[in-house]
Amino acid sequence: MSEQLQLWKGQKDGFQESLHYLKGRKEGILKSFKTPWSRFNDATTAGIEWNSTTVIGGRPGSGKTLMKDQIIREGFKINHGDNFRVLEFSLEMLQRVSAIREYSSLLGKSYKYLCSADGTLTDEHLKMCLEYAKERVKYPIDIVEEPCTINEFKETIVKYMYHHAKKNDDGQVISYVNTIITLDHSLLLKKAPFEKDKMDTLYNLGEALTDLKRKYPIAFIILSQLNRNIDKPERNENGKYGNFVLESDIFGSDALLQHADTVVGLNRPGKQRIEYYGPDKFQIRDDRILVMHFIKCRNGDNRMSFFNAEFERMTITEMDAPPTTGKR
């Protein structure tokens, strides 16, 4: 009888790996990737764990890309001293636009102003953008802009991880570098000939994410749209549970959520003219209030937190929960 590859391992291996991980966490050798927001870090395992997938879903204009950009933009400062890279699949927004959004956050000036469409950009501000760019390009961030299929997405990541891995003289991998990989957004992946529709593509994406995060020290941040159900008029009536972003609202939720470790639903109630949000009737004063619904936290706590989205400065900041009417 020919020898076959053994597909199982003893539970001893799992316990040994878990104890090594706990010891590393205890000693501060192994750490999560911290985000700019303490409430996000507290809901998860002190940030985004490596070998994990985070899905961020929201309506257009809810702040998904802004949230992702801020995580990356501030990540190198917050996680100073940690060795990691970033690979961004930016399939929706040109990198020129993303860079200008960063200048907007830096200067506290609008995108229109920076493009001299609302006043003329001053020489001083242009110089500040130049100096900022000189510093930012020092960070190990790489971009993929061309739309790709799931197989191409996976192949690119495998090549990227090998290219940046530490290797011996024979080219054998000694260790891989921790890598944040973002996808903006899931529906912009190309459908392969063998996939009948976008749902097929999303199922294949979920399987690819799980396969890759098990093999490599990757933390995926995947942006997703919401389905049309959330646009029903009754979902936007004041003081209803339906105001909340629910698990079923994530487009292709059955395909993606089972593979995700953390799922965050973003909502801007003021944009939908909701004045009293959810059964507790949180008072919404304007459309800057951003609600993060931590819908799934496999290794954390489900909760709801409030933030202030300063879109003109491309920045999200934490805030206390708004007052409630006290009536249900």
Backbone torsions as a table, in degrees:
resi	resn	phi	psi	omega
1	MET	NA	125.0	-177.5
2	SER	-70.0	145.7	-179.7
3	GLU	-72.1	132.4	-178.9
4	GLN	-112.1	155.9	177.5
5	LEU	-65.1	127.3	179.3
6	GLN	-77.9	125.0	-174.6
7	LEU	-95.0	1.0	-178.8
8	TRP	-126.1	166.5	173.2
9	LYS	-142.2	158.6	-178.1
10	GLY	-70.7	152.9	179.7
11	GLN	-65.0	-17.6	177.4
12	LYS	-56.8	-39.5	179.8
13	ASP	-60.7	-43.1	-179.6
14	GLY	-63.3	-41.9	179.0
15	PHE	-67.3	-38.6	178.5
16	GLN	-64.5	-43.0	178.6
17	GLU	-63.9	-40.3	-178.6
18	SER	-65.5	-40.9	-180.0
19	LEU	-68.3	-37.4	175.8
20	HIS	-63.0	-40.6	179.8
21	TYR	-66.2	-45.4	-179.7
22	LEU	-63.5	-40.0	179.0
23	LYS	-64.6	-42.0	178.9
24	GLY	-64.5	-40.0	177.4
25	ARG	-65.8	-42.9	-179.0
26	LYS	-60.9	-39.9	-177.0
27	GLU	-87.0	-2.5	179.0
28	GLY	77.7	11.6	178.0
29	ILE	-79.1	-41.3	177.0
30	LEU	-104.5	124.1	-176.1
31	LYS	-136.7	154.6	170.8
32	SER	-76.2	163.6	175.3
33	PHE	-86.5	112.5	-176.6
34	LYS	-76.4	140.3	175.4
35	THR	-94.7	173.2	-180.0
36	PRO	-71.7	-4.1	-171.6
37	TRP	-121.1	122.1	-178.8
38	SER	-62.3	-33.2	-179.8
39	ARG	-67.8	-36.0	175.8
40	PHE	-66.7	-47.0	-178.8
41	ASN	-62.3	-36.6	-178.8
42	ASP	-70.8	-33.9	179.2
43	ALA	-70.6	-28.4	-179.4
44	THR	-102.6	-155.8	-178.4
45	THR	-96.4	66.3	-177.4
46	ALA	59.2	33.3	-179.3
47	GLY	125.0	-163.6	-177.9
48	ILE	-91.3	119.0	179.6
49	GLU	-73.7	148.7	171.2
50	TRP	-70.7	158.6	-174.1
51	ASN	61.3	45.9	-178.3
52	SER	-144.1	166.0	177.1
53	THR	-127.3	125.9	175.8
54	THR	-112.6	125.4	177.4
55	VAL	-107.4	128.0	177.0
56	ILE	-115.9	114.8	-178.0
57	GLY	-115.4	146.0	177.9
58	GLY	-174.7	163.1	174.0
59	ARG	-62.7	161.6	170.4
60	PRO	-57.4	135.5	178.9
61	GLY	81.4	8.1	-179.2
62	SER	-84.3	-14.2	177.4
63	GLY	110.1	15.7	-178.6
64	LYS	-59.1	-54.3	-178.2
65	THR	-65.9	-38.4	176.8
66	LEU	-58.5	-44.7	179.5
67	MET	-62.7	-47.4	179.4
68	LYS	-61.5	-44.7	-179.1
69	ASP	-61.8	-40.0	-178.8
70	GLN	-69.5	-37.2	176.1
71	ILE	-58.0	-44.6	-179.2
72	ILE	-73.5	-46.1	-175.1
73	ARG	-58.4	-42.9	-176.4
74	GLU	-96.0	-6.3	-174.7
75	GLY	-61.8	-38.4	-177.0
76	PHE	-70.3	-31.5	177.7
77	LYS	-75.8	-44.3	-177.5
78	ILE	-68.4	-37.3	-178.1
79	ASN	-104.3	39.6	-177.2
80	HIS	-57.4	134.0	179.1
81	GLY	94.1	-17.3	177.2
82	ASP	-81.5	143.7	-179.0
83	ASN	-94.9	107.7	178.5
84	PHE	-154.0	161.8	176.0
85	ARG	-122.9	171.4	175.9
86	VAL	-132.7	131.0	172.4
87	LEU	-121.6	119.0	-177.0
88	GLU	-110.8	123.7	169.6
89	PHE	-91.2	94.4	-174.8
90	SER	-100.8	85.1	-172.2
91	LEU	-92.9	-8.1	-177.8
92	GLU	-108.4	-43.8	-171.6
93	MET	-113.1	131.9	175.6
94	LEU	-61.9	146.0	-179.6
95	GLN	-65.5	-26.6	174.4
96	ARG	-59.5	-43.3	-179.9
97	VAL	-66.5	-43.3	179.3
98	SER	-60.3	-40.1	179.9
99	ALA	-65.1	-41.9	179.3
100	ILE	-64.9	-35.1	176.4
101	ARG	-63.3	-34.1	176.3
102	GLU	-68.2	-40.8	176.6
103	TYR	-60.9	-37.1	179.5
104	SER	-60.4	-43.7	177.8
105	SER	-65.7	-40.7	-179.6
106	LEU	-61.0	-48.9	-172.4
107	LEU	-90.9	-14.7	-174.2
108	GLY	69.8	28.1	-179.7
109	LYS	-116.6	154.9	-177.0
110	SER	-74.3	158.9	176.0
111	TYR	-59.7	-40.9	-179.6
112	LYS	-61.2	-42.1	179.1
113	TYR	-63.5	-43.7	-178.7
114	LEU	-62.1	-29.7	177.6
115	CYS	-91.3	12.7	-179.9
116	SER	55.7	33.2	176.5
117	ALA	-100.9	-5.4	178.0
118	ASP	-142.5	74.0	-168.1
119	GLY	90.3	170.1	-177.7
120	THR	-104.0	128.7	177.8
121	LEU	-57.2	127.3	-178.0
122	THR	-79.7	157.9	177.1
123	ASP	-60.8	-36.5	-179.9
124	GLU	-63.3	-43.9	-179.9
125	HIS	-69.9	-36.3	177.3
126	LEU	-63.8	-39.3	178.0
127	LYS	-64.7	-39.4	178.2
128	MET	-63.8	-37.2	176.1
129	CYS	-63.9	-41.5	179.8
130	LEU	-62.5	-45.9	-179.2
131	GLU	-65.0	-38.3	178.0
132	TYR	-64.2	-44.0	-179.5
133	ALA	-61.3	-38.9	179.3
134	LYS	-59.5	-37.8	179.9
135	GLU	-76.4	-41.8	-175.2
136	ARG	-65.3	-35.3	-176.6
137	VAL	-71.4	-7.2	175.4
138	LYS	-75.3	-19.8	-177.7
139	TYR	-78.8	144.1	-178.0
140	PRO	-78.8	78.0	178.8
141	ILE	-120.4	129.1	177.9
142	ASP	-121.9	152.0	-171.4
143	ILE	-125.5	138.0	168.3
144	VAL	-116.1	120.0	-177.7
145	GLU	-107.1	-21.2	-176.3
146	GLU	-78.6	129.8	176.0
147	PRO	-56.3	146.2	-176.4
148	CYS	-145.4	161.9	174.1
149	THR	-81.9	172.5	177.9
150	ILE	-60.2	-44.0	-179.6
151	ASN	-62.8	-39.7	177.5
152	GLU	-68.1	-38.9	175.7
153	PHE	-57.8	-48.7	-178.2
154	LYS	-67.1	-43.2	-179.4
155	GLU	-62.2	-40.5	178.7
156	THR	-61.9	-42.4	-178.6
157	ILE	-67.2	-42.6	178.7
158	VAL	-59.8	-45.4	178.5
159	LYS	-63.8	-40.6	-178.7
160	TYR	-63.9	-45.5	-178.7
161	MET	-64.2	-39.0	178.8
162	TYR	-69.0	-41.3	-176.9
163	HIS	-59.8	-38.9	-175.3
164	HIS	-98.5	4.0	-179.5
165	ALA	-74.0	156.0	171.9
166	LYS	-80.8	127.3	-174.4
167	LYS	-126.7	158.0	173.3
168	ASN	-86.9	-176.5	-176.0
169	ASP	-64.3	-21.2	179.6
170	ASP	-91.3	4.8	179.8
171	GLY	81.4	9.0	178.1
172	GLN	-83.6	139.4	-176.0
173	VAL	-72.1	128.3	173.2
174	ILE	-91.8	-44.6	178.6
175	SER	-158.7	150.6	176.8
176	TYR	-98.8	152.5	178.5
177	VAL	-88.5	139.6	175.2
178	ASN	-57.6	134.4	-174.2
179	THR	-138.6	124.8	169.8
180	ILE	-84.4	126.1	178.2
181	ILE	-121.7	121.5	-179.7
182	THR	-109.6	150.7	176.0
183	LEU	-133.3	116.8	-177.9
184	ASP	-125.9	98.8	-10.1
185	HIS	-128.3	-179.2	-168.4
186	SER	-60.5	-35.2	-176.1
187	LEU	-73.8	-9.9	-179.1
188	LEU	-90.0	-1.8	172.6
189	LEU	-67.2	142.0	-179.1
190	LYS	-72.7	142.0	175.5
191	LYS	-78.7	129.1	178.0
192	ALA	-78.8	157.8	-178.8
193	PRO	-57.0	-30.3	-178.0
194	PHE	-86.2	-0.3	178.9
195	GLU	-100.8	129.0	-174.0
196	LYS	-80.0	-27.2	179.9
197	ASP	-158.7	-177.8	-178.1
198	LYS	-64.8	-30.2	178.1
199	MET	-64.1	-39.9	174.8
200	ASP	-58.3	-44.0	-180.0
201	THR	-61.1	-42.8	-178.8
202	LEU	-67.8	-37.8	175.9
203	TYR	-61.7	-42.8	179.3
204	ASN	-68.3	-33.7	175.9
205	LEU	-63.3	-46.8	179.8
206	GLY	-57.5	-43.7	179.4
207	GLU	-66.2	-38.1	178.8
208	ALA	-65.1	-41.8	179.8
209	LEU	-61.1	-44.5	-179.4
210	THR	-65.8	-41.6	178.8
211	ASP	-61.5	-45.4	-176.2
212	LEU	-70.8	-40.6	-177.1
213	LYS	-72.2	-19.3	175.2
214	ARG	-79.0	-28.1	-176.7
215	LYS	-90.8	-30.2	-171.9
216	TYR	-129.3	156.3	176.5
217	PRO	-79.0	72.1	-175.8
218	ILE	-111.1	142.7	167.7
219	ALA	-119.2	108.3	-179.5
220	PHE	-83.8	138.2	169.2
221	ILE	-122.5	108.2	-173.3
222	ILE	-110.7	124.2	177.0
223	LEU	-93.8	139.3	-176.5
224	SER	-139.1	148.2	173.0
225	GLN	-80.3	166.1	171.7
226	LEU	-96.8	157.4	177.3
227	ASN	-82.0	175.4	-171.8
228	ARG	-72.3	-14.1	-176.6
229	ASN	-58.2	-33.8	-176.4
230	ILE	-70.6	-14.7	-179.6
231	ASP	-86.3	-1.1	178.8
232	LYS	-62.4	139.4	-176.9
233	PRO	-52.9	-38.8	-176.8
234	GLU	-67.4	-21.1	177.9
235	ARG	-73.4	-17.5	-176.7
236	ASN	-107.8	12.7	175.0
237	GLU	-75.9	142.1	-177.6
238	ASN	-57.5	137.9	170.0
239	GLY	71.3	26.0	-178.5
240	LYS	-107.4	148.8	174.9
241	TYR	-61.2	-30.2	179.7
242	GLY	-66.1	-10.7	173.8
243	ASN	-62.4	-31.0	-174.3
244	PHE	-71.1	149.8	170.6
245	VAL	-78.3	123.5	-176.4
246	LEU	-106.8	164.2	179.7
247	GLU	-55.1	-41.0	-177.2
248	SER	-70.8	-11.7	-179.6
249	ASP	-78.4	-21.9	-180.0
250	ILE	-67.6	126.9	-177.7
251	PHE	-61.5	127.8	-178.7
252	GLY	68.7	35.1	-173.0
253	SER	-57.3	-39.8	179.7
254	ASP	-62.6	-32.1	-177.8
255	ALA	-78.2	-37.5	-172.4
256	LEU	-97.3	-38.8	-167.5
257	LEU	-66.9	-33.3	-179.5
258	GLN	-66.7	-21.5	179.8
259	HIS	-94.7	-10.5	-174.9
260	ALA	-88.4	145.6	174.7
261	ASP	-93.5	-34.6	177.9
262	THR	-134.2	133.0	176.7
263	VAL	-126.4	123.3	179.4
264	VAL	-117.0	126.1	174.8
265	GLY	-103.1	124.8	-179.3
266	LEU	-99.5	141.8	178.5
267	ASN	-145.1	142.6	172.2
268	ARG	-118.9	88.1	-174.4
269	PRO	-55.7	-39.2	-178.0
270	GLY	-62.2	-29.0	178.7
271	LYS	-67.3	-26.1	178.7
272	GLN	-97.9	11.4	-179.9
273	ARG	63.5	28.6	175.3
274	ILE	-86.9	123.2	-178.3
275	GLU	-98.0	-28.0	179.8
276	TYR	-129.0	111.7	-166.8
277	TYR	-96.4	121.4	174.8
278	GLY	72.9	175.9	-177.0
279	PRO	-58.9	-29.5	178.3
280	ASP	-79.3	-8.1	177.6
281	LYS	56.3	56.6	173.6
282	PHE	-63.3	131.4	-175.5
283	GLN	-80.9	117.6	-176.6
284	ILE	-97.6	112.3	-173.4
285	ARG	-86.0	-28.3	-179.6
286	ASP	-160.7	177.5	-175.4
287	ASP	-86.5	12.2	174.3
288	ARG	-84.4	-19.3	-177.9
289	ILE	-69.5	123.7	-178.7
290	LEU	-115.1	128.4	179.4
291	VAL	-106.3	126.9	173.4
292	MET	-103.1	114.2	174.6
293	HIS	-94.8	111.9	175.9
294	PHE	-83.0	89.8	-171.0
295	ILE	-75.2	-37.9	179.5
296	LYS	-139.1	122.4	174.5
297	CYS	-131.4	90.1	-173.8
298	ARG	-54.8	-37.4	-178.6
299	ASN	-120.0	29.5	-178.7
300	GLY	-146.7	-144.0	-175.2
301	ASP	-128.8	129.5	173.0
302	ASN	-69.6	136.9	-178.9
303	ARG	-166.2	-178.1	176.3
304	MET	-131.8	130.6	179.9
305	SER	-131.6	153.3	-176.6
306	PHE	-110.5	144.3	-178.4
307	PHE	-139.3	162.2	176.1
308	ASN	-110.6	119.5	-178.6
309	ALA	-98.2	110.6	177.2
310	GLU	-97.0	85.5	-172.5
311	PHE	-66.7	-29.4	179.6
312	GLU	-70.4	-21.9	177.4
313	ARG	-108.0	3.0	179.7
314	MET	53.6	47.7	-176.1
315	THR	-140.6	139.6	174.5
316	ILE	-113.1	129.0	178.0
317	THR	-124.4	153.0	179.5
318	GLU	-73.8	152.6	175.7
319	MET	-148.3	160.2	175.2
320	ASP	-71.4	156.5	176.6
321	ALA	-61.0	138.2	178.1
322	PRO	-62.9	159.0	176.0
323	PRO	-64.7	156.6	178.0
324	THR	-112.4	163.9	177.3
325	THR	-76.2	-16.9	-179.4
326	GLY	79.3	5.3	-178.7
327	LYS	-119.0	139.8	176.7
328	ARG	-113.2	NA	NA
